[in-house]
Amino acid sequence: MRAAWLAFLALLGNAPALRNGFVLDDNVLVVNNPFVRSWSGLGQLLRHELFVASAEPRFVPYYRPLSGLLNWLSYRLVGASAPLQHGLNLLLHAGVTLAAFRALQALDVRLGVAFGLTLLFTVHPATAEVVAYIGGRQDMLGWLFTLAAVRWAAFASNLPRAAALGFVASLLGGFCHELFLASFLPLSLLVATAPTRGSKQRGVAVALGGVLAVAALLGLRAGLGLLPFEANVDGPLRATRAAVGVFARLLGDALFPVDLAVDVTVPLPGAGLSALLLALSAGLSLLLARAVARRRPSMLGPALAGLSIVAATCALHAGVMLKYGIISDRYAYALLIGLLLTSAALVETWLPETTEVPSPSALLGLVKKCGAVGLALAIVPLTWARDTSWRDQRALQQAMIAARPDDPESWLAEGMMHFAADELDAAYPKCAAYRQARPESDKANLCIGSWLLLQRRAPEAAQYLRPYALARPGMATARRTLLFALLAARRYDEAAELVERWLADFPGAPELLEAQSALAARQGRRP
């Protein structure tokens, strides 16, 4: 009965998403992606990076073949139907919810505790960042594999099984999203702290299996000739500061989800503040672990596993922050699962062995019986409100502007809203302000370059449009605008070189053929 309640509330909690359209990368990866429409396209999805095998190829090193396979299957099943595509996401979230519930039960967490805490995760407003976004399904697929592995951790009864658990869980998870390559960390802690003979050796075997999975994936990437990973660490001190900044933001999302956004500027904390927060977090974690080990040794594994998920989430996404200066509140989904495991262990540790205390009144008895469901239902409207923000691209941008008006990402969102409406004079100041705040980012370059073209400043426009188009060669608008700028600036040789390069990848593209004809006409008139 409790499992049915969880599944129902997982669907109810994000039900408004069924009315949403497609936003962000949904069209590129699923709706307009030619590779999801045929059997031959499936081979491309399995052999290439996620965004290379898409409607607008981009060169980013995300090799996620299982995520590509899921997109292919979803298109084969329901096509470009927005309600049905979102319905599949709701089912995936319900699957993650049930997997988390069963994992807690397998870790000997009491039924009532497992149900109540999983219920709060299920309807948390931050889950909308993954559930209401078609592209978020890769996160849920990875968590299905990881939570299934947590449930099977008890069956790693010898070294070969333990190594196989770490290898399979990490490899399958890594095929969904790079974050899950670290799946062996919580699994090894669960196995190593089990109150059985030889548990530490089996925990080491799980970790070795995970390391082998990482090596196997790197070997596969090299064999397929995929793009190498980019290191954005920039020194251990800066990486630590970034990880602390990510942790502060995501913890705020979990505890006070009042300004959730797609992209969030996270300031890099100072070295002193970072050291203080890191020391406090590490000290508190150590104290809690020691207390759990003394009071309830069987709960040490879940507590440490949850903490390792939180730490890995922050550490791995610190690279994103260092490279782009921003993170996505979508990452809070992983933090919530880490907190779910740790919270369950702590509640089990300090909750009395028996909770069968006579209630002094019928009202208190009802609260005790239905309190978790009532609290979850009270949270649901907040989650619905966030689901509605994902209705379309404009609604998503408006929600970001309303929630975080002083964030440079909101300036860009406002600028791109005007750009989409062909209001370049209104778009330019916002895009220029974003560019000044984020000189390392090229996301405003198309907006700025287009405005410069309107002002007949083609050479300047080309300086902005070139890096934008080269980073997104599959985007026809970017190609067309850059070629127009080069022709207007009379840079015919550069335009001819780009047309030749892009025609090899996109034969028959109208804007390339038009540019080719224009080049032939202009070159024919030259002395």
Summary of the structure (lengths in Angstrom):
residues: 527
radius of gyration: 25.3
end to end distance: 83.7
largest distance: 99.9
contacts: 1820
relative contact order: 0.09
helix: 76%
strand: 1%
